[in-house]
Amino acid sequence: DTSRMTTPLRVLGTRSVLRAAIAAAPLVTLLGCDIKTSDRDLVFLDPPSAVEKMHPRTGMFEKAVVSCWVDPRSADDYAKGHISGAISAPLAEMTETAAARLAGHNLFVVYGDAFQDALAKAGAKRLLELGFKNVYVLEGGIRAWQKDGYTLVTGTEPGGGTPQENRYQTACSGCTLAVDLH
């Protein structure tokens, strides 16, 4: 006869369970629900695979991929050389700035300086912890990038240069014409 079986709810009583849940709610809010990641959560791509992932062939009914390179190195290292189009998101300030800097993108390839780069791994894990999806790590970083024949640009802007320099450049039949103000 199952009518006489006791369940935890019957033993404790509905009111007791409800009171316990209400009492625990502030504790859950204080502790938060952080997403924990490990190196096993990371997906590594070599430079050619990363380029292919960034520019996929999508069908008419597939969601468009809006990808970006993410550089978690310092602003100084970024200015000395970065992948063209990369967004500077220094790891030290990534938690505060990632949402604004990476808004509108849905695929991310994070890179560092070299193979087994702790900064690139940490940057990718931080993005995953912040809730970003489709996060990859460029295996070998910019060393592998250059070794495979790809180039870097310098300056503080994603495409290279500085805001001051770029203000005086205009496009002209497939080339860039820089105007010297001296």
N, C-alpha and C positions, 0 to 999 in steps of 0.2 A: 504494500500500500504506500504510494508516493505522497499521499496527503499529509503524512506525519513526518516527512523528512525535514530536517532543519537546514537552512542555508545560512551563510554568514550574515545576510541581510536580516533574517529573522532573529538570529542570536543577538546581534547588535541593535537592531531596531532601525527603522528608516530615519528617525530623527537624529540618532547618534551618527550615522553615516553622513547625513546632510551637514551636521555641525562640524564634523571632522573636515569635510571638503571645504566648507567656508573658512575654517581656521587655517587650512593649508594654502588657500589661494594667495594671500600676500607673500608667503614664502616662495611659492613658485614664481611669482612676478619678480621678486628680488633676485632669485637665482638665474632667471632667464632660461632660454632654450637655445644655447649655443650649439652650432653644428661643429662637431669635431672632425678633423681630417687627419690623414696620415699620408706618407709617401705612396702607399698602395692606391690612394684615390687619384693619383696624378697620371695623366696620359702624356707620353713624350712623343714628339714628332721631329724627324730630321728636317733640315731646311726645305728640300724639295716637297716633302709631304705637307709641311706647314703651309707653303705657298699654295699648293693644290687645295688644301682644306680652306684657306682664306678666300679662294676664288672658285667655288664649286660650280659645276654645270647644274642648274636647277631647272625643273620643268615649270610649265606655265602655272600649275596649281600648287606648287610647293612654296613654302614660306621663304622669302628672300633672306639670304645670309648677309648680315651686316657685321663684318668682322673688323677686328683691330688688333694691332700689336700692342702689348703692354710692357713698358719698360719700368721695372721697380727700382732701378738704380737711382743714385742721387741725381739732382738736377745738373750738377757739374759734369758727371759722367755722361749723362744724356746729351748735353751740349757738345761734348768732345766727340761723340759719334753714336748714332742710333739708326735703326732700320727706318727707312723713309715711311712716313705716315704713322709711326709709333706714337702712342700717347704716353707722356711722362706721368707716372703714378708712383712716386717714391714710396717704398714700403713703410717708412716711418710715419707717413701721413695717409696711407691708403684707406684706412678705416673711415676717416672723415671725408675724403675726397673722391673715392672710387665711384660712388653713385652718380655724382655730377659729371665727372670726367668721362665716364664710360657709358653714359646714358645713350640709348638708341642703338647700341650694339648687342648682338646676340651670340657672338663667337669671339673668344679671346685666346691669343697665343702670347704667353708671358716668356720673356727671355732675360738672360743675364749675360755675363761675360764669357763663360767657358763651360766645359763639361762638369757635371755634378755641382752646378752653381747653387749654393744654398739660398741665395737671394731670390732666384727665379722660382725655386720650389716654394719658398715661403710666400712669395707674392701670389702664386697660383693657389696655394692653400688658403690664403687670406680671402681671395675672391670667392672661392667655394664656400668658405665660412660665412661670407656676406650674402650668400644666396645666388651668386652668379652661376649660370649653367654653361656648358660647352667651353670649359676652360682647359687649355693645353699648355705644355711647356716645350719650348724650342730646345731640343736636345743639342748640347754643345754650344748654345748661346751664340753671341756674335762672332766668336772664333770660328765655329763650324759654318756660320753664315758666310763669312768672308772666304773660308777655305773652299766652299762650294761655288765661289765665283760671284756671289751677291755683294752689293756695295752698301756702304753706310753714308749717311749725310751728317753734317755737323750743324750746330746752332740750337737755339731754344725752341724752334718751331717744328711741328711734326714733319713737314716736307723739307726741312733744312733752313738755315739762315736764322735771322732774328726778326722780330716784329718791325723794327726800324728799316732793315734792308728790304723786307717783303713789301712794305708800304710803297716803295718806289719801283716795283717791278710790274711789267705788263706783259700779257701773252701776245705773241706775234707769230702766226702761222706755224704752230708746233714748237716754237722755241721760246725761251724766256729772254726778254730784253731788260737788262739792268740799266737804270739811268744813274749816271755818276753826277752827284751834285756839287762836286768840287770845281 
